[in-house]
Every structure is written in structure tokens, then in C-alpha cells.
Amino acid sequence: MQRLNFGRIEDLIVRDGEPVFDPAPKVIQKVKIGSENGPRPELSCEDFLLKKQMIELVEAISDLGEGRVLTIDVKHGLPFAVEIELEASADQPRRVRG
């Protein structure tokens, strides 16, 4: 996401609460005209604290267990919004921590 900076990630498969990268999700970069479109400067850091948005994304993926993340919208190298496919048989929507 830091390399992408702006855009979205689509069709991320989740198994046992972990993202699966085979098959790889689709990555779409948004190019902002007249703006900085390169990777985030934090990409070159070896160690850094995770921002709240990233922690919430990891929790949402973990809570999903098995399924598919339809879209992760990325702004400034961080997850901004997530669309998660829920089973039609689910009685209630999953609760998101936070």
C-alpha cells in the first residue's frame, strides 16, 4: 500500500484469517494529476509503528476468517475503506472492531 500510495486492491482471498496472494489480488493505481504519485517515504524505513488504519484492516481480515475482500481503497499509502463480501446466510453483519 505504501508503494501504491493511491488506488485500490481488489479480490483479496482470505483463508484462516490470513490474506492469500495466490491468485494475486488486482492492484489498481490512481494517478493524481499535478500531485506526488510515487511511493510513500515510509517504504524505505526498516521499522515503524503501524497506523490505526492498518491495524483495523488486519483485524477486519482476521475477523473474516474465510472469504473475500472485494476492495481495499488506499489513500496516502493507508487503507481508507474496505468492502468485504459476506455470506448471504449470515443472520447479522459482522461487527468491526474500533
ABEGO torsion letter per residue (X at the ends): XAAAGBEBBBGBBBBGGBBBAOBBBBBBBBBBBGBBABBBAAAABABBBBBAAAAAAAAAAAAAGBEBBABBBBBGGBBABBBBBBBAABABBBBBBX
